Amino acid sequence: MAKVVHGEKFELDEGNDFKHWERYDTVYHKGDNKTDKLSMAVVPEYVSKELQDLDQPLQYNLISCVKSGLKSGRKLSNTDSRWVEKWFEVKCKDISENAEKN
């Protein structure tokens, strides 16, 4: 069974001259059976698309947790200085052929 947590956070740091807003999602396995894992079907679409586009020898199997988010911010002293970032983290076991050979 998958549990999904959605959240937001805002940070204002005058000492380091920035503020940012972040929206994040966490999908993880919930239940007593620790051997149950998540399928790619519960991974947010914007994350699964990125994982499929990566050129790497990994297969995303036995996923235990996916964290992802979007963050935007700016410098307080310069309103033209802004940034946006997209991030994700996938905790899983690599069971691809290359991993089995090592």
N, C-alpha and C positions, 0 to 999 in steps of 0.2 A: 504494500500500500504506500502510495506517495503522499507526502505532505508538502504543501506549497506555502511559503511565507512571502508576502509582498511588503515592501517597506519604503520609506522615504527618510532622508535626513538632510538637514541644512546646517552648514557650519559657517560661522563668521569669525575670522581670525585677523583682527586689526594689527596685531604684532607682526604677522608675516604678510600683511597686505593682500589678503584674498578672501573671497567668499565662494562657496560652491553649494550646489544642490545635487542630490543623488537619489535616484530611484533604483531599487534593487529587488531581485527575486532569488529565493533559495528554494530548491526542490531537493528533498531528501527522502530516504526510505524511513517509514514509520512502522514499527511493529516489533514483535518479539523475536521473529526469525531473522537473525543477522545475516543469513546466507541469501535472503531475497535481495535482489538488486533492481534498480530502475531500468526501464527501457528508454531508447531514444525518443519514444512517443511522448514522454512527459517533459522532455527538454524543451525550453522555449524555442520557438521557430527561428528567431534571429540568432540564437546560439548554434542550433543544429545546422543551419545553413553555413555558418562560418566553419564548423568542424568538418563538413563535407568538402569545403573548398580548399582546405589546407593540404599541402603537398608533404605528407609524412606517412611513415609506415605503421601508423597506429590504427587499431580498430577500437571503437569506443564500446566495449562490452563490460558487463558487471559494474555498472555505474552506481556509486553509493550516494553521491551528492553533486549538485550543479549549482553554482552561485554565479550570478550575472547581474550586470547593472549598466546604467547610463549616468554619466556625471557631467555637469556643466558648471563653469565657474568663471570668475573674472578677478582682476586686480582691483582693489578699492581705489587706488590712486590714479588709475587709467581705465576709464570705461571702455576704451577701444581694445584693451587687452583681455580677450576672452578665449576659452578653450572648451572643447567637448571631447569626452572619451567614452568608449564602449569597452567593457571588460567582461571576462568570464573565467571561471575556474571549474574544471571537471575532475572529480575524484573517481578513479576507476582502476580496474586491473587490466593491463595490456595482455591480451591472449593471442596476439597476432603470431604468425609463423616465425618472425624474427625473434620474438621474445622467447618462444619455445626452444630455439636453438641455443640460446645463451644460458 
